[in-house]
Amino acid sequence: MKYYTSHMKKLVMDNEDLQKELKRIMKEHDLEKSYALKALYHAEVSSGGKYQEAYRELDLPNS
């Protein structure tokens, strides 16, 4: 699965828990948003993460 910034932004925007986690990562690790999004992707989405299926759905063509 490939990382797309636009997909992560949409996923976070649509999920309050991910918004809180993103803010926590940014503060705790003193990261800019773009780096925190990547960290969140690796922690919660890739490799069977909790939000992997929701992320994959963003990659499907709209029917």
TAURJO-V251123 format. One record per backbone hydrogen bond with DSSP energy under -1.0 kcal/mol. CO is the residue of the C=O (numbers start at 1). NH is the residue of the N-H. Records with the same first field share a line. If there is no record, write none. Layout:
CO->NH ; NH
This chain:
4->8
5->9
6->10
7->11
8->12
9->13
10->14
12->15
15->19
16->20
17->21
18->22
19->23
20->24
21->25
22->26
23->27
24->28
25->29
26->31
32->36
33->37
34->38
35->39
36->40
37->41
38->42
39->43
40->44
41->45 ; 46
44->51
45->49
49->52
51->55
52->56
53->57
56->59
